[in-house]
């Protein structure tokens, strides 16, 4: 099993959220890449974000973003150790 391009686009959208506050959302503009717009729409349909074009993280979304950002940090830290 591997990530699809759609999964990666969703993960990239989750990486945009600032987890240090619940008071900050994001806005995906109409001029964004089609894959980013589709990812935001998909995350909204899954109940992970509050609006089709971003908004705030739901409770499930916060957990997903925390996992996504933690995984990214682990992967980057590991690649730095290898260098």
N, C-alpha and C positions, 0 to 999 in steps of 0.2 A: 504494500500500500504506500502511496506517496501523495504529496500535496498536488492538487490540480492548480492550474493558473488562477482559477476562481477562488480557491482557498487562500492562495498567496495574496491575492488582491484584498480579501477580507482581513487577513492578518495585518497587511500594511495599513488598512484603515484603522484597525484597532490600535496600531502603534502611534497614531496621531493624537490619541487622547492623553491628556495630562492627568495622571493618577494621583497627583498630590492634592487635588481638589475635586469636589463633586459639583462645583459651581461653574465649571467651564466645559462647554460642549464644542462641537466642530460644525462647520458648514461645508458641504461638498458643492461647489459651484457648477452650474450648467456647462461651463467651459472645461471642466475636468475631463481627464481621459475617460473613455467609455467604460473601461474596466473598473475604474474607481467608482463611477456612478452606479454601475451594476453591483459592485461589492456592497456599497452602502444600502442599496435597495434590498439586497439579500439579507444583510444583517438586520435590517428593519423587519423584514418578514419573519425572521427567526426570533424576534423579540429581544435582540441584543442591543439595539439602539432605538431611540424614541421617535426619530423622524426618518423618512426615506432619504433625506439628504444630509443626514448626520444627527444633529441634536445632542442629546445626552446619552450616557450609558444607562441601561437598565441594571437591575441587580445582577442578572445573568451576564449582562454585557461587561460590567465591572470585573466580574470573576474571569471572563474570557480575556479581557484586556490585560489583566494582571498576569495570567498564564502566558499570553503571547509576549508580553514585554519581559517577563522572567526568562522565558526560553531564549529570546533574542540576546539578553544579557549573558546567559550561560554560554551560548554559541560564540559570541564575540569574545568573551573572556577565555574560552578554550582555544580559539584560534590565535589569540595574542600569546598564550602560553606556548603554543607550537612554534611561533615565529622566533 
